[in-house]
Amino acid sequence: MTRTNQVLGKISLQDSGKRFNREWIFRHCNSVFETGKHYAITGPNGSGKSTLLQAIAGSLQTSQGAVQWLDTNQSIIELEQAYQYLGIAAPYLELIEEMTAKEFLSFHAQFKPLISSVSIDEILAIIGLEKAANKQIRYFSSGMKQRIKLAQAIFSNTPVLLLDEPCTNLDTTGYALYHELIKNYCSNKLIIVSSNDPQEFDFCTEIIRIQDYK
């Protein structure tokens, strides 16, 4: 079982770029993301927001430049180990639908510890799914599935939270829950939100426009 001290100083993009075949998705991107601050990556649909977020996460190799994770001592964290430091929720990440909600969160916690202040039962109550705790995820509505995705990311005991279109399939109540979770459990985290919906990133203080790096 992997564990880490989970001490992060910053993430920096140094003249970073990604292309597929001959098309540049983004290039010459120089940005610094610091612990405790909240950032948004914005732009039209299909403009490359998710690609940039995946590059930051270390799950996608850049075509030029570098993505560098540093701890508080300015020592380099290898990108292969970056997953230990982050929680992520994104439309392209699948749930294990044969599991119940409770089983899924328990399984997730074996690989990435959840914050110690709340139990799994309490997490399910917070996100409004306590009555569905023992129901297989495949029978959930799309909104219920999104709540589980947000829960496994937000309640992970990690210093970085990456969110790609985090309110997908959520109704008005779900949007309110999302903001409540960010406020109550993420104040000290480095958060990067990829979205073109202002309601998903209105708490972010710094905006990165993907169109500036074309």
C-alpha positions as CSV (number, residue, x, y, z in Angstrom):
1,M,0.0,0.0,0.0
2,T,1.5,3.3,-1.1
3,R,1.9,6.2,1.4
4,T,3.6,9.5,1.1
5,N,4.3,12.5,3.4
6,Q,2.2,14.4,0.9
7,V,4.1,17.7,1.3
8,L,3.9,19.8,-1.9
9,G,5.4,23.2,-2.5
10,K,4.3,23.9,-6.1
11,I,3.7,22.7,-9.6
12,S,5.4,24.5,-12.5
13,L,4.9,24.4,-16.2
14,Q,8.1,25.4,-18.1
15,D,7.5,26.2,-21.7
16,S,5.2,23.3,-21.8
17,G,3.3,22.2,-24.9
18,K,1.4,19.2,-26.2
19,R,0.6,18.3,-29.8
20,F,-1.3,15.4,-31.5
21,N,0.1,14.8,-34.9
22,R,0.8,18.3,-36.3
23,E,-1.8,20.1,-34.2
24,W,-0.6,21.9,-31.1
25,I,-3.2,21.7,-28.3
26,F,-1.3,24.2,-26.2
27,R,2.3,25.4,-26.3
28,H,4.8,27.8,-24.6
29,C,2.8,27.5,-21.3
30,N,4.6,28.9,-18.3
31,S,2.6,28.8,-15.1
32,V,3.2,28.2,-11.4
33,F,0.6,26.5,-9.1
34,E,1.2,27.0,-5.4
35,T,-0.1,25.1,-2.4
36,G,-3.3,26.5,-0.9
37,K,-4.2,28.5,-4.0
38,H,-7.1,27.9,-6.4
39,Y,-6.8,28.1,-10.2
40,A,-9.1,27.7,-13.1
41,I,-8.3,26.6,-16.7
42,T,-10.9,28.1,-19.0
43,G,-11.7,28.0,-22.7
44,P,-14.2,26.7,-25.3
45,N,-15.2,23.1,-25.5
46,G,-12.5,21.1,-27.3
47,S,-9.9,23.8,-26.8
48,G,-7.5,21.5,-24.7
49,K,-8.4,22.2,-21.1
50,S,-8.6,18.6,-20.2
51,T,-5.3,17.9,-22.0
52,L,-3.6,20.6,-20.0
53,L,-5.0,19.2,-16.8
54,Q,-3.8,15.7,-17.6
55,A,-0.4,17.0,-18.4
56,I,-0.3,18.8,-15.0
57,A,-1.3,15.5,-13.3
58,G,1.6,13.7,-15.0
59,S,-0.8,11.2,-16.8
60,L,0.0,12.7,-20.2
61,Q,3.6,13.5,-21.4
62,T,4.2,16.9,-22.9
63,S,5.6,17.3,-26.4
64,Q,7.9,20.2,-25.3
65,G,9.0,21.8,-22.1
66,A,8.5,20.3,-18.6
67,V,6.0,19.8,-15.9
68,Q,7.7,19.9,-12.5
69,W,6.4,19.0,-9.1
70,L,8.4,20.3,-6.1
71,D,8.0,19.7,-2.4
72,T,8.4,22.4,0.2
73,N,12.2,21.9,0.2
74,Q,12.2,22.5,-3.6
75,S,13.2,18.8,-4.2
76,I,11.7,17.3,-7.3
77,I,8.8,14.9,-7.0
78,E,9.0,12.4,-9.9
79,L,5.9,12.7,-12.1
80,E,5.4,8.9,-11.8
81,Q,4.7,9.5,-8.1
82,A,2.5,12.6,-8.5
83,Y,-0.7,10.5,-8.3
84,Q,0.0,10.0,-4.6
85,Y,-0.3,13.7,-4.0
86,L,-3.6,14.3,-5.9
87,G,-7.3,13.6,-5.9
88,I,-9.0,13.9,-9.3
89,A,-12.6,13.9,-10.6
90,A,-13.1,13.9,-14.4
91,P,-15.7,12.7,-16.9
92,Y,-13.2,10.3,-18.4
93,L,-12.5,8.5,-15.1
94,E,-14.7,5.5,-14.6
95,L,-16.3,4.2,-11.5
96,I,-16.4,0.5,-10.6
97,E,-20.1,0.1,-11.1
98,E,-20.3,-3.5,-9.8
99,M,-19.4,-2.1,-6.3
100,T,-21.7,-0.4,-3.9
101,A,-21.0,3.2,-3.0
102,K,-19.6,2.1,0.4
103,E,-17.4,-0.7,-1.2
104,F,-16.0,1.8,-3.8
105,L,-14.9,4.3,-1.2
106,S,-13.4,1.6,1.0
107,F,-11.6,0.2,-2.0
108,H,-10.3,3.6,-3.0
109,A,-9.1,4.2,0.6
110,Q,-6.8,1.1,0.3
111,F,-4.7,3.0,-2.3
112,K,-5.1,6.6,-1.3
113,P,-6.1,7.4,2.3
114,L,-9.2,9.5,3.0
115,I,-9.1,12.3,5.5
116,S,-9.3,11.0,9.0
117,S,-11.9,13.5,10.3
118,V,-14.9,11.8,8.7
119,S,-15.8,8.1,8.2
120,I,-17.0,6.6,5.0
121,D,-20.6,6.5,6.4
122,E,-20.3,10.2,7.2
123,I,-19.0,11.0,3.7
124,L,-22.0,9.2,2.2
125,A,-24.3,11.2,4.4
126,I,-22.6,14.5,3.6
127,I,-23.1,13.9,-0.2
128,G,-26.7,12.8,0.4
129,L,-26.2,9.1,-0.5
130,E,-26.5,7.4,2.9
131,K,-29.7,5.6,1.8
132,A,-27.9,4.3,-1.3
133,A,-24.7,3.2,0.6
134,N,-25.3,-0.5,-0.2
135,K,-26.7,-0.1,-3.7
136,Q,-24.5,-1.0,-6.7
137,I,-23.3,2.1,-8.5
138,R,-24.5,0.8,-11.8
139,Y,-28.1,1.5,-10.6
140,F,-27.2,5.1,-9.7
141,S,-28.4,8.1,-11.7
142,S,-25.8,10.2,-13.5
143,G,-26.0,12.8,-10.7
144,M,-25.4,10.2,-8.0
145,K,-22.4,8.9,-9.8
146,Q,-21.0,12.4,-10.0
147,R,-21.4,12.8,-6.3
148,I,-19.4,9.7,-5.7
149,K,-16.7,10.9,-8.1
150,L,-16.4,14.2,-6.2
151,A,-16.4,12.4,-2.9
152,Q,-13.4,10.1,-3.7
153,A,-11.4,13.1,-5.0
154,I,-12.3,15.7,-2.4
155,F,-12.1,13.4,0.7
156,S,-8.7,11.9,-0.4
157,N,-6.0,13.0,2.1
158,T,-3.9,14.7,-0.6
159,P,-2.6,18.3,-1.0
160,V,-3.7,18.6,-4.7
161,L,-7.3,18.5,-6.1
162,L,-7.8,18.4,-9.9
163,L,-11.4,18.9,-11.1
164,D,-12.5,18.5,-14.7
165,E,-16.0,19.8,-15.3
166,P,-16.8,18.9,-11.7
167,C,-20.6,19.7,-11.8
168,T,-21.3,17.5,-14.8
169,N,-24.8,15.9,-14.4
170,L,-25.5,17.8,-11.2
171,D,-28.7,19.8,-10.5
172,T,-29.0,23.0,-8.5
173,T,-28.7,21.1,-5.2
174,G,-25.6,19.3,-6.5
175,Y,-23.9,22.7,-7.4
176,A,-24.6,23.9,-3.9
177,L,-23.1,20.6,-2.4
178,Y,-20.1,21.1,-4.6
179,H,-19.4,24.5,-3.2
180,E,-20.0,23.4,0.3
181,L,-17.5,20.5,-0.1
182,I,-14.9,22.9,-1.5
183,K,-15.4,25.4,1.4
184,N,-15.5,22.8,4.2
185,Y,-12.8,20.4,3.1
186,C,-10.4,22.0,0.6
187,S,-9.4,25.4,2.0
188,N,-5.7,24.3,2.3
189,K,-5.5,22.4,-0.9
190,L,-4.0,23.4,-4.3
191,I,-7.1,23.2,-6.5
192,I,-7.1,23.4,-10.3
193,V,-10.5,23.4,-12.1
194,S,-10.9,22.8,-15.8
195,S,-14.2,24.3,-16.9
196,N,-16.0,26.9,-19.0
197,D,-18.8,27.2,-16.5
198,P,-18.1,30.2,-14.1
199,Q,-20.2,28.5,-11.4
200,E,-17.7,25.7,-11.2
201,F,-14.7,28.0,-10.6
202,D,-16.1,31.1,-9.0
203,F,-13.9,30.5,-5.9
204,C,-10.7,30.5,-8.0
205,T,-8.5,33.5,-7.7
206,E,-6.3,32.9,-10.7
207,I,-7.5,32.2,-14.3
208,I,-5.5,30.5,-17.0
209,R,-7.0,30.9,-20.5
210,I,-6.0,28.0,-22.7
211,Q,-6.5,30.2,-25.8
212,D,-3.5,32.2,-24.6
213,Y,-1.3,29.2,-25.3
214,K,-2.2,28.4,-28.9
